[in-house]
Amino acid sequence: MALWNFEPGHTSAEFAVRHMLITMVRGCFKNIAGTLQFDPADPERSSVEVSIDAASFSTAEEERDEHLRSADFLDVANCP
């Protein structure tokens, strides 16, 4: 079984969501840590464990990001 470690400085999770059926908002979570265990002989035995810092995301629009970090959405103060 092969083991890979996700390094926070070299890993991100990107997303895209449609806003009001008109535009696409893109962003990413930057601080990600975790491991991937992969068994090429039996992929069903493989597993992944990931921890994402909810406050580490950016959509390149600070006012929107602060609102998304609030209790209205991600509530990063209580759910990091």
BAMIRO-610628 format. One line per field, with one value per residue: residue number from 1; residue in three letters; x, y, z of N, C-alpha, C in turn. Coordinates in pm, whole numbers, plus 50000, padded with zeros to 5 digits. Layout:
# residues N
seq: [NUM_...]
type: [ALA_...]
nu: [X_...]
nv: [Y_...]
nw: [Z_...]
cau: [X_...]
cav: [Y_...]
caw: [Z_...]
cu: [X_...]
cv: [Y_...]
cw: [Z_...]
//
This chain:
# residues 80
seq: [1_2_3_4_5_6_7_8_9_10_11_12_13_14_15_16_17_18_19_20_21_22_23_24_25_26_27_28_29_30_31_32_33_34_35_36_37_38_39_40_41_42_43_44_45_46_47_48_49_50_51_52_53_54_55_56_57_58_59_60_61_62_63_64_65_66_67_68_69_70_71_72_73_74_75_76_77_78_79_80]
type: [MET_ALA_LEU_TRP_ASN_PHE_GLU_PRO_GLY_HIS_THR_SER_ALA_GLU_PHE_ALA_VAL_ARG_HIS_MET_LEU_ILE_THR_MET_VAL_ARG_GLY_CYS_PHE_LYS_ASN_ILE_ALA_GLY_THR_LEU_GLN_PHE_ASP_PRO_ALA_ASP_PRO_GLU_ARG_SER_SER_VAL_GLU_VAL_SER_ILE_ASP_ALA_ALA_SER_PHE_SER_THR_ALA_GLU_GLU_GLU_ARG_ASP_GLU_HIS_LEU_ARG_SER_ALA_ASP_PHE_LEU_ASP_VAL_ALA_ASN_CYS_PRO]
nu: [50085_50062_50154_50066_50128_49943_50055_50017_50114_50135_49903_49565_49208_48982_48690_48378_48091_47760_47624_47329_47229_47370_47649_47968_48121_48441_48679_48914_49027_49304_49470_49531_49555_49654_49619_49667_49603_49682_49603_49714_49668_49428_49204_48972_49043_49170_49212_49128_49214_49137_49196_49062_49123_48876_48869_49059_48992_48950_48786_48875_48752_48727_48519_48300_48420_48454_48184_48106_48262_48132_47875_47650_47712_47976_48065_48323_48441_48335_48343_48605]
nv: [49883_50216_50530_50865_51195_51487_51810_52110_52356_52299_52207_52236_52283_52328_52513_52575_52764_52833_53154_53312_53209_53323_53397_53241_53165_53127_52962_52873_52649_52681_52575_52263_51942_51599_51246_50998_50672_50426_50135_49973_49714_49643_49858_49919_49897_50127_50454_50785_51064_51379_51711_52028_52368_52575_52854_52926_52977_53142_53366_53565_53802_54002_54107_53940_53697_53733_53740_53480_53338_53391_53326_53294_53125_52936_52959_52984_53063_52902_52652_52542]
nw: [50000_49911_50056_50077_50184_50229_50194_50366_50254_49988_49880_49770_49774_49531_49425_49254_49222_49115_49094_49146_48907_48701_48709_48772_49071_49181_49388_49649_49906_50108_50316_50370_50504_50529_50450_50197_50134_49915_49745_49483_49394_49504_49489_49639_49901_49955_50109_50227_50424_50531_50640_50651_50677_50749_50747_50566_50304_49985_49766_49622_49676_49926_50096_50040_50115_50393_50470_50398_50578_50812_51066_50914_50707_50683_50947_51077_51315_51512_51400_51299]
cau: [50000_50137_50104_50102_50086_49912_50125_49935_50166_50139_49776_49446_49082_48916_48546_48308_47947_47683_47564_47210_47212_47434_47795_48033_48215_48546_48764_48989_49074_49448_49537_49479_49650_49591_49690_49602_49658_49634_49643_49688_49621_49289_49167_48866_49108_49231_49140_49179_49177_49171_49155_49063_49104_48763_48896_49168_48948_48946_48718_48937_48664_48737_48390_48225_48486_48419_48045_48103_48323_48044_47778_47550_47754_48070_48080_48459_48478_48291_48366_48726]
cav: [50000_50342_50635_51003_51299_51617_51915_52232_52460_52254_52144_52320_52227_52435_52496_52670_52760_52928_53261_53371_53152_53407_53392_53134_53211_53026_52986_52757_52635_52671_52497_52127_51840_51468_51134_50911_50537_50368_49997_49951_49578_49635_49999_49932_49906_50260_50548_50921_51140_51518_51817_52155_52488_52643_52998_52948_52988_53274_53380_53687_53915_53998_54130_53815_53595_53755_53698_53334_53287_53425_53224_53277_53018_52836_52978_52939_53091_52788_52526_52568]
caw: [50000_49903_50145_50042_50278_50171_50266_50363_50166_49849_49847_49782_49724_49456_49406_49169_49247_49034_49174_49087_48773_48600_48711_48846_49172_49200_49503_49696_50043_50093_50421_50371_50549_50530_50391_50100_50127_49790_49718_49340_49372_49552_49514_49739_50033_49964_50195_50232_50543_50499_50731_50579_50759_50686_50733_50471_50165_49921_49637_49569_49707_50072_50162_50025_50195_50534_50489_50392_50702_50924_51110_50808_50615_50736_51092_51104_51453_51593_51327_51219]
cu: [50090_50072_50156_50049_50058_49980_50047_49986_50164_50006_49663_49326_49008_48769_48494_48159_47878_47614_47450_47189_47282_47584_47844_48131_48313_48629_48840_49014_49222_49515_49472_49590_49578_49678_49602_49675_49597_49692_49613_49637_49474_49242_49058_48922_49170_49147_49206_49128_49227_49116_49170_49036_48997_48789_48998_49122_48950_48868_48769_48848_48649_48603_48303_48286_48453_48276_48035_48166_48232_47951_47667_47583_47844_48091_48219_48504_48443_48319_48488_48757]
cv: [50124_50446_50770_51095_51426_51723_52045_52339_52425_52194_52244_52242_52342_52406_52602_52653_52866_53026_53324_53330_53230_53386_53272_53199_53098_53063_52861_52765_52606_52578_52360_52033_51706_51363_51061_50778_50470_50229_49968_49810_49562_49776_50018_49939_50043_50349_50685_50986_51282_51611_51950_52268_52574_52792_53028_52969_53132_53264_53506_53810_53919_54018_54004_53706_53611_53712_53545_53270_53306_53308_53203_53158_52916_52845_52931_52967_52972_52652_52541_52458]
cw: [50000_49993_50097_50150_50201_50256_50254_50267_50019_49800_49860_49730_49657_49438_49310_49196_49161_49128_49094_48940_48664_48595_48791_48943_49196_49322_49541_49846_50034_50194_50436_50416_50545_50466_50291_50104_50005_49770_49571_49310_49410_49589_49619_49881_50056_50054_50188_50360_50520_50606_50657_50677_50691_50663_50624_50328_50116_49791_49567_49585_49858_50142_50155_50113_50343_50563_50489_50516_50823_50958_51008_50717_50686_50886_51138_51248_51544_51530_51238_51120]
//
